[in-house]
Amino acid sequence: MITLTYRIETPGSIEVLAAKIASDQSTGTFVALPGETEELKARVAARVLAIRPLPDAAQPSIPEAGGGPFKRADVDIAFPFDAIGTDLAALMTIAIGGTYSIRGLSGIRVIDMKLPEEFRGSHPGPQFGVAGSRRLTGVEGRPIIGTIVKPALGLRPHETAEMVGELIEAGVDFIKDDEKLMSPAYSPLSERVKAIMPLILDHEQKTGKKVMYAFGISHADPDEMMRNHDLVLEAGGNCAVVNINSIGFGGMAYLRKRSGLVLHAHRNGWDILTRHPGLGMDFRVWQQFWRLLGVDQFQINGIASKYWEPDDSFIRSFEAVTTPLFSPDDCALPVAGSGQWGGQAPETYERTGRTVDLLYLCGGGIVSHPDGPGAGVRAVQQAWQAAVEGIPLEDFAKSHVELARSIEKFADGKAA
């Protein structure tokens, strides 16, 4: 059985709506069909397993829902595996997509999904994941420290390469194109690859350390996306930024089956699906699809994010991507980003279970350091050293000038 948990809100009967979801999304029709039998329906019909009442809502999640009170409950509904199989498009359509159109709901949110053992090995999953990301960056025992080349800067390829060179020399582990930087006229992907990869390969030859650079390869045409992938791989690159909502399940499946790159998932557009607390779905449901399809690294915002998402939501997202679906190998590397600088390192360390298995991604928090991007890298490294050693940042900064300057610059929260 495939079990979905729905948070149902309705001015009517929770029990009636739960039964209607189970019926409508499996065997139910508005009129009996020829050949329909009770035996047939019993084999493929979804059924309600449990209803857990919640406090009423003061206002409906959907404004036109009419008058209250608006009753709420968490409802577990099981779908027979034979009715869906391991097809993720079928799973999204049957168990999630159609539920939002059911009349009588003033709100509905998918908050959990439990997949049966049949899904183990049915999709490729991460090719590199946590272990592969660490192996390719050569980082152990601490977070992978990364930064972002922002397209708002309007940097041309040679200008981007100048910044990348400074970041590499400062000891950064990971650099990525911003998700909005794909192949604009002022910075075509092919030209960025030509300008950046020689620096990375030269540094690797001299030091043995290969900085991971994630080039933006997303494209609506899967064949064009694969050409972008091949361009990076053939130049010696090992990572790509993929805008997963933009390319869809099919694009991701096509890419993963042919990929030789670490796939760094950017979840832009995710907020459309989740921002209203009474509608959409929880991240822990949605991320399962993409992990099965094969993302290796998953951006999930961070502590004191510059966006709307509260810290508790980041922690839940962190727990989601690091909880095995079927084995530890199917976990994605969590990527903390969005307005990050060294100042969030202590709380990030504590609230993620004192783990260093993450990619800590700072944009302005590194490249906007008052003494330049190189100092920005060192400041974040120092902050994480202090966090792991349990030393307050202010105390550690007394003997680490880059961290001290970072605190002066970003302590007001302006590290976007």
C-alpha positions in Angstrom: 0.0 0.0 0.0 1.0 3.6 -0.7 -0.1 5.8 2.3 -0.8 9.5 2.0 -1.6 11.8 4.9 -3.9 14.7 4.1 -4.7 17.6 6.4 -8.3 18.1 5.5 -10.3 21.3 6.3 -14.1 21.5 5.6 -17.3 23.2 6.8 -18.9 19.8 6.3 -18.1 16.3 7.5 -14.5 15.2 7.8 -15.5 11.6 7.5 -17.5 12.2 4.3 -14.7 14.2 2.7 -12.1 11.5 3.6 -14.2 8.8 2.1 -14.8 10.9 -1.0 -11.1 11.5 -1.5 -10.5 7.7 -1.2 -13.3 7.0 -3.6 -12.8 9.8 -6.2 -9.0 9.1 -6.5 -9.4 5.4 -7.0 -12.7 3.6 -8.1 -15.3 6.3 -7.6 -17.5 7.7 -10.4 -20.7 9.7 -10.3 -22.6 6.8 -11.8 -22.0 3.0 -11.8 -20.1 1.8 -14.8 -20.7 -1.4 -16.9 -18.5 -4.2 -15.5 -18.0 -2.6 -12.2 -18.1 -5.1 -9.4 -17.5 -5.1 -5.6 -14.6 -7.5 -6.1 -13.0 -5.2 -8.6 -13.4 -2.2 -6.4 -12.0 -4.0 -3.4 -8.8 -4.8 -5.3 -8.0 -1.3 -6.4 -10.0 1.0 -4.2 -8.2 3.4 -1.8 -9.4 3.3 1.8 -9.3 5.5 4.9 -7.1 4.1 7.6 -7.3 6.8 10.3 -8.7 10.2 11.1 -7.0 12.3 13.8 -9.1 15.4 14.6 -7.4 18.8 14.9 -8.7 22.1 16.3 -11.1 24.0 14.1 -9.7 26.8 11.8 -10.9 30.3 12.4 -10.9 31.2 8.7 -11.1 28.9 5.6 -7.9 28.4 3.6 -9.9 28.9 0.4 -11.7 32.3 0.9 -14.9 31.4 -1.1 -15.5 28.3 1.0 -18.5 29.9 2.8 -19.3 29.9 6.5 -17.8 27.8 9.3 -16.9 26.4 11.6 -14.1 24.8 9.6 -13.3 21.4 10.9 -9.8 20.0 10.4 -8.2 16.5 10.7 -5.2 14.6 9.6 -6.4 11.7 7.5 -4.4 8.6 6.4 -5.5 7.1 3.1 -4.0 3.9 1.6 -3.9 3.4 -2.1 -3.3 -0.2 -3.4 0.1 -0.6 -5.0 -1.5 -2.3 -8.0 -3.5 0.8 -8.8 -0.4 3.0 -9.1 2.8 1.0 -9.3 6.1 2.8 -9.1 5.3 5.4 -11.8 5.9 8.8 -10.1 3.7 10.6 -12.6 0.8 8.2 -11.7 1.6 8.7 -8.0 1.4 12.5 -8.3 -1.7 12.4 -10.4 -3.7 9.8 -8.4 -2.7 10.4 -4.8 -2.0 14.2 -4.9 -3.1 16.1 -8.0 -6.8 15.3 -8.2 -7.5 15.8 -4.5 -7.5 19.5 -4.8 -10.5 19.6 -7.1 -12.9 17.8 -4.8 -15.9 19.9 -3.8 -16.6 20.6 -0.2 -13.0 21.2 0.9 -12.1 24.6 2.4 -8.5 23.5 2.6 -6.3 20.4 1.9 -2.6 19.8 2.3 -0.6 16.7 1.8 1.7 16.3 4.8 3.2 12.9 4.6 3.8 10.0 2.2 5.0 6.5 3.0 6.1 4.4 0.0 6.2 0.6 0.1 9.3 -1.7 -0.4 8.4 -2.0 -4.1 9.9 1.4 -4.6 13.3 0.3 -3.5 15.5 0.2 -6.6 12.6 1.2 -8.9 14.2 4.6 -9.6 18.0 5.4 -9.9 18.2 7.7 -6.8 21.3 9.8 -6.2 24.4 8.8 -8.1 26.8 10.7 -5.8 24.8 11.9 -2.8 26.6 12.8 0.4 29.6 10.4 0.1 30.2 11.3 -3.6 30.1 15.0 -2.9 32.6 14.7 -0.2 34.9 12.4 -2.3 34.9 14.8 -5.2 35.5 17.9 -3.1 38.0 16.2 -0.8 36.3 17.5 2.2 35.9 15.4 5.4 35.1 16.3 9.0 33.6 19.7 8.3 30.9 21.3 6.0 31.6 21.8 2.4 31.9 25.6 2.1 30.5 27.1 -1.1 29.5 30.3 -2.7 27.5 31.6 -5.7 28.2 33.7 -8.8 25.2 36.0 -8.8 23.8 36.9 -12.3 22.7 40.3 -10.9 26.3 41.3 -11.1 26.1 41.0 -14.9 29.6 39.4 -15.0 30.9 38.3 -18.3 32.8 35.0 -18.5 36.3 36.5 -18.1 35.1 38.6 -15.2 33.5 35.6 -13.6 36.7 33.7 -14.0 38.6 36.4 -12.2 36.3 36.1 -9.2 36.5 32.3 -9.4 40.3 32.4 -9.4 40.3 34.4 -6.1 37.8 32.1 -4.5 39.8 29.0 -5.5 43.0 30.5 -4.1 41.2 31.3 -0.8 40.3 27.6 -0.3 36.7 27.5 -1.2 35.3 24.0 -1.8 32.3 24.6 -4.1 31.1 27.4 -6.4 27.8 27.4 -8.3 26.1 29.5 -10.9 23.0 31.2 -9.5 19.9 29.4 -10.6 19.0 32.3 -12.8 22.3 32.1 -14.7 21.9 29.5 -17.4 23.1 30.8 -20.8 22.3 34.5 -21.2 23.7 36.5 -24.0 26.2 38.3 -21.8 27.5 35.0 -20.4 26.9 31.9 -22.6 27.4 28.6 -20.8 30.0 27.5 -23.3 32.1 30.6 -22.7 31.8 30.3 -18.9 33.0 26.7 -19.1 36.0 27.8 -21.3 36.9 30.6 -18.9 36.5 28.7 -15.6 37.5 25.1 -16.0 41.1 25.8 -16.9 41.5 27.6 -13.5 40.0 24.7 -11.7 42.1 22.1 -13.4 45.2 24.1 -13.0 44.6 24.5 -9.3 43.9 20.8 -9.0 47.2 20.0 -10.8 49.2 22.2 -8.5 47.5 21.4 -5.2 45.5 18.1 -5.6 42.3 19.9 -4.7 39.6 20.1 -7.3 37.0 22.8 -6.5 33.6 21.7 -7.5 31.9 24.2 -9.8 28.2 23.7 -10.5 27.3 25.1 -13.9 23.7 26.0 -14.7 22.6 23.5 -17.4 18.8 23.6 -17.1 16.7 23.7 -20.3 13.1 22.9 -21.2 14.4 20.8 -24.1 15.9 17.6 -22.5 18.2 17.1 -25.5 19.6 20.7 -25.2 20.0 20.1 -21.5 22.1 17.0 -22.2 24.2 19.0 -24.6 24.9 21.4 -21.8 25.7 18.5 -19.5 28.1 17.0 -22.0 29.8 20.4 -22.5 30.6 20.6 -18.8 31.6 16.9 -18.4 33.9 17.0 -21.5 35.7 20.1 -20.1 36.5 18.2 -16.8 33.6 19.6 -14.8 31.8 17.4 -12.2 28.6 19.3 -11.1 25.5 21.0 -12.5 22.8 23.2 -11.1 19.4 21.9 -12.1 16.2 23.9 -11.7 14.0 20.9 -10.9 10.6 22.5 -11.0 11.4 24.0 -14.4 12.5 20.8 -16.1 9.9 18.5 -14.5 9.9 14.8 -13.6 10.6 13.8 -17.2 13.5 16.1 -17.7 15.1 15.0 -14.5 14.6 11.3 -15.3 16.1 11.8 -18.7 19.1 13.7 -17.3 19.8 11.3 -14.4 19.9 8.2 -16.6 22.6 9.7 -18.8 24.5 11.9 -16.3 28.1 11.8 -15.2 27.7 15.0 -13.1 26.7 15.7 -9.5 23.2 17.0 -9.8 22.6 20.0 -7.5 18.9 20.6 -7.2 17.6 24.2 -6.9 13.9 24.2 -5.8 12.9 27.6 -7.1 9.1 27.6 -7.6 8.6 25.2 -4.6 7.1 28.1 -2.6 4.1 28.1 -4.9 3.3 24.6 -3.7 3.8 25.1 0.0 3.6 28.7 1.2 -0.1 28.6 2.3 -0.2 26.5 5.4 -3.6 25.0 4.6 -2.9 24.2 0.9 -0.3 22.5 -1.2 2.1 19.9 0.3 4.9 19.6 2.8 8.5 19.4 1.7 9.0 16.0 3.2 6.4 14.7 0.6 7.7 16.6 -2.4 11.4 15.9 -1.9 10.8 12.1 -2.0 10.0 12.3 -5.7 13.2 14.2 -6.6 15.4 11.9 -4.5 14.0 8.9 -6.2 14.6 10.6 -9.5 18.3 11.1 -8.6 19.2 14.5 -7.2 22.5 14.5 -5.3 22.4 17.8 -3.5 19.3 19.6 -2.4 19.0 23.4 -1.6 16.7 24.0 1.4 17.3 27.6 2.6 18.9 28.0 6.0 18.8 29.5 9.5 17.7 33.2 9.4 16.9 32.9 5.7 16.4 36.1 3.7 13.2 34.6 2.4 9.8 33.8 4.1 10.6 30.4 5.4 11.0 30.1 9.2 13.9 28.3 10.8 11.8 25.3 11.9 10.8 24.7 8.3 14.5 24.6 7.4 15.1 22.0 10.1 12.2 19.9 8.9 13.6 20.1 5.3 17.1 19.1 6.6 15.6 16.1 8.4 13.6 15.1 5.3 16.5 15.0 2.8 18.8 13.2 5.4 16.3 10.5 6.4 16.7 7.4 4.3 13.8 6.3 2.1 15.1 2.8 1.9 18.9 3.0 2.6 21.4 5.7 3.6 22.6 5.9 0.0 19.3 7.5 -1.2 19.9 10.6 1.0 20.7 13.8 -0.7 23.4 16.2 0.6 21.5 19.1 2.3 22.5 22.6 1.1 22.0 25.4 3.5 21.7 28.7 1.7 19.8 32.0 1.4 21.3 34.9 3.2 23.9 32.8 4.9 27.2 34.0 6.4 29.4 32.7 9.2 27.0 34.1 11.8 24.5 31.3 11.4 27.1 28.5 11.7 26.7 27.9 15.5 22.9 27.6 15.4 23.0 25.6 12.1 25.4 23.2 13.8 23.4 22.8 16.9 19.9 22.5 15.3 21.0 20.0 12.6 22.2 17.6 15.3 25.8 18.8 15.5 26.5 17.3 12.0 28.9 18.6 9.4 27.3 16.6 6.6 26.1 19.6 4.7 27.0 22.1 2.0 27.0 25.6 3.6 26.4 28.0 0.7 27.0 31.7 1.1 26.4 34.2 -1.7 26.8 37.8 -0.6 28.1 36.4 2.8 31.3 35.5 1.0 31.6 37.6 -2.2 30.5 40.9 -0.4 33.0 40.6 2.5 34.6 44.0 3.0 38.0 42.6 2.2 37.0 40.6 -0.8 35.7 37.1 -1.7 38.9 35.4 -0.5 38.5 36.9 3.0 34.8 35.9 2.9 35.8 32.3 2.4 38.2 32.4 5.3 35.6 34.1 7.5 33.1 31.3 6.9 35.7 28.6 7.5 36.6 30.3 10.8 33.0 30.6 11.9 32.5 26.9 11.4 35.7 26.0 13.2 34.4 28.1 16.1 31.0 26.5 16.0 32.3 22.9 16.1 34.8 23.8 18.9 32.1 25.5 20.9 33.8 28.9 21.0 31.5 32.0 20.7 32.0 33.8 17.4 32.9 37.0 19.1 35.6 35.4 21.1 37.0 33.5 18.1 36.9 36.7 16.1 39.4 38.4 18.4 42.2 36.4 16.8 40.7 35.9 13.4 40.4 39.2 11.5 38.4 37.9 8.6 35.6 36.7 10.9 35.8 39.9 12.8 35.3 42.0 9.7 32.5 39.7 8.6 30.6 40.2 11.9 31.0 44.0 11.4 29.6 43.8 7.9 26.8 41.2 8.2 25.7 41.1 11.9 22.7 43.3 10.8 21.4 40.5 8.7 22.3 42.0 5.3 24.2 39.0 3.7 21.8 38.4 0.9 
